[in-house]
């Protein structure tokens, strides 16, 4: 992959999970990149385009591209983000989200950005590699929660570190069971949420966190454990 990240100005694509808690942090990241003169192409569900557009502080550099979710049997066509539906329906929403892959690939082939930020679309790394685009998994959740989930995923096939989890992250038995159920439950067609996290975090070219430096440094050991496990 021949990507020159030393260019003065780069072109980034954004394809976050279709959930407001993901779309807004990605919009914030887009604005931060645009402030440095970089171009951004932002894929988002067509329904939320009007509500996200006012947060675009640099419309001359940030292009919002509405994406129509393909129909999925049993999914209300008005459901385009997780805010629209309950947890059981989110499985269908995830399936619809994955079906946007051909449309996203077509846009990327035409636009040829230098890199694409993503989180939920586990199929982005392979697609980006084929197109010669850098894939960056950007976690909008705090680093602490990601450290817990990612190390826990590794622990299903490998003994956990003796000092994991630290006291500040320890969950009750009930909470722990809920996390296990959530990670291992099907989330889309033929894939679990845990598998999405694992594939996204291990197959991408780079990882970015929405966090602050002190917390990230304190959790380096646990992230290292997870990625070495795969």
Buried (B, 14 or more C-beta within 10 A) or exposed (E): EEEEEEEEEBBBBBBBBBBBEBBBBBBBBBBEBBEEEBBBBBBBBEBBBEEBBEBBBBEEBBBBBBBEBBEBEEBEEEBBBBEBBEEEBBBBBBBBBBBBBEBBBEBBEEBEBBBBBBBBBBBBBEBBBEBEBBBBBBBBBBBBEBBBBBBBBBBEEBEBBEEBBBEEBEEEEEEEEEBEEBBBEEBBEEBBBBBBBBBBBBBBBEBBBBBEEEEBEBBEBBBEBBEEBB
